[in-house]
Amino acid sequence: MLAGGLAGILHTSISMSGPPVVLLVAGQNADKDEARRTFAAFFLAMSIVSIGLFAAAGNLTIQGVEFGLWGVPAGILGGYLGNKIAKRVSHRQFIALTFILVCITGVLAIYSGLR
């Protein structure tokens, strides 16, 4: 509940909901495929809810929707490639990469905020 609440706050405030959920799931030493399914389902649900909240608050613009839709083909390609790569990554490598990426994302967010 705490990770979900933090993710919701972070998602709608700075569009960065991943770290609490990723740390929770990876910290539980979940199977990598189960973790990937959990992440996909959670982020899909968060995105749908966030779009609804943005629309209800009047913060959703046609320009923003168009800009977001331009990224969909690259997202689909990235998802396809990610599935191919995931088959070659061990559980141990998955956990290590997960924590490394969360740390890099955090450092980049702090840097961006300080600029």
C-alpha positions as CSV (number, residue, x, y, z in Angstrom):
1,M,0.0,0.0,0.0
2,L,2.8,2.4,0.9
3,A,4.7,1.8,-2.3
4,G,1.5,2.2,-4.4
5,G,0.6,5.4,-2.6
6,L,4.1,6.8,-3.1
7,A,4.1,5.7,-6.7
8,G,0.7,7.4,-7.3
9,I,2.0,10.7,-5.8
10,L,5.2,10.6,-7.8
11,H,3.4,9.6,-11.0
12,T,1.0,12.5,-11.1
13,S,3.4,15.0,-9.6
14,I,6.7,14.3,-11.5
15,S,5.8,11.4,-13.8
16,M,8.3,9.1,-12.0
17,S,6.3,6.3,-10.3
18,G,8.7,3.5,-10.8
19,P,11.2,3.5,-7.9
20,P,8.9,2.6,-5.0
21,V,7.3,-0.3,-6.8
22,V,10.4,-1.5,-8.4
23,L,12.3,-1.5,-5.1
24,L,9.4,-3.2,-3.4
25,V,9.1,-6.0,-6.0
26,A,12.9,-6.5,-6.5
27,G,13.5,-6.4,-2.8
28,Q,11.1,-9.3,-2.3
29,N,13.4,-11.3,-4.6
30,A,10.4,-12.1,-6.9
31,D,11.0,-14.3,-9.9
32,K,12.2,-12.0,-12.8
33,D,9.3,-12.9,-15.1
34,E,6.7,-12.4,-12.3
35,A,8.4,-9.0,-11.5
36,R,8.2,-8.0,-15.1
37,R,4.5,-8.9,-15.3
38,T,3.8,-7.0,-12.1
39,F,5.6,-3.9,-13.4
40,A,3.8,-4.0,-16.7
41,A,0.3,-4.4,-15.0
42,F,1.0,-1.7,-12.4
43,F,2.4,0.9,-14.8
44,L,-0.5,0.3,-17.3
45,A,-3.0,0.8,-14.5
46,M,-1.1,3.9,-13.2
47,S,-1.0,5.4,-16.6
48,I,-4.7,4.9,-17.3
49,V,-5.7,6.4,-13.9
50,S,-3.2,9.3,-14.3
51,I,-4.6,10.2,-17.8
52,G,-8.1,10.2,-16.3
53,L,-7.0,12.4,-13.4
54,F,-5.1,14.8,-15.7
55,A,-8.2,15.0,-17.9
56,A,-10.5,15.6,-14.9
57,A,-8.2,18.4,-13.7
58,G,-8.1,20.0,-17.1
59,N,-4.4,19.3,-17.5
60,L,-4.7,17.1,-20.6
61,T,-4.1,18.9,-23.8
62,I,-4.4,17.7,-27.4
63,Q,-0.7,18.6,-27.9
64,G,0.3,16.5,-25.0
65,V,-1.8,13.5,-26.2
66,E,-0.3,13.9,-29.7
67,F,3.2,14.1,-28.3
68,G,2.6,11.0,-26.2
69,L,1.2,9.0,-29.1
70,W,4.3,9.7,-31.2
71,G,6.2,7.6,-28.6
72,V,3.9,4.6,-28.9
73,P,5.7,2.9,-31.9
74,A,9.1,3.3,-30.2
75,G,7.5,1.9,-27.0
76,I,6.2,-1.1,-28.8
77,L,9.6,-1.8,-30.5
78,G,11.3,-1.3,-27.1
79,G,8.9,-3.8,-25.5
80,Y,9.6,-6.3,-28.2
81,L,13.4,-5.9,-27.8
82,G,13.1,-6.0,-24.1
83,N,11.3,-9.3,-24.1
84,K,14.1,-10.7,-26.3
85,I,16.8,-9.4,-24.0
86,A,15.0,-10.6,-20.9
87,K,15.4,-14.2,-22.0
88,R,19.2,-13.8,-21.8
89,V,19.3,-12.1,-18.4
90,S,19.5,-14.3,-15.3
91,H,17.5,-13.6,-12.1
92,R,20.6,-12.3,-10.4
93,Q,21.5,-10.0,-13.3
94,F,17.9,-8.8,-13.3
95,I,17.9,-7.8,-9.7
96,A,21.3,-6.1,-10.0
97,L,20.2,-4.2,-13.2
98,T,17.0,-3.2,-11.5
99,F,18.8,-1.6,-8.5
100,I,21.4,0.0,-10.8
101,L,18.7,1.6,-13.0
102,V,16.8,2.9,-10.0
103,C,19.9,4.5,-8.7
104,I,20.8,6.0,-12.0
105,T,17.2,7.3,-12.4
106,G,17.4,8.9,-8.9
107,V,20.7,10.6,-9.6
108,L,19.4,11.9,-12.9
109,A,16.2,13.2,-11.3
110,I,18.2,15.0,-8.6
111,Y,20.5,16.5,-11.2
112,S,17.6,17.6,-13.3
113,G,15.9,19.2,-10.2
114,L,19.0,21.1,-9.3
115,R,19.6,22.5,-12.8
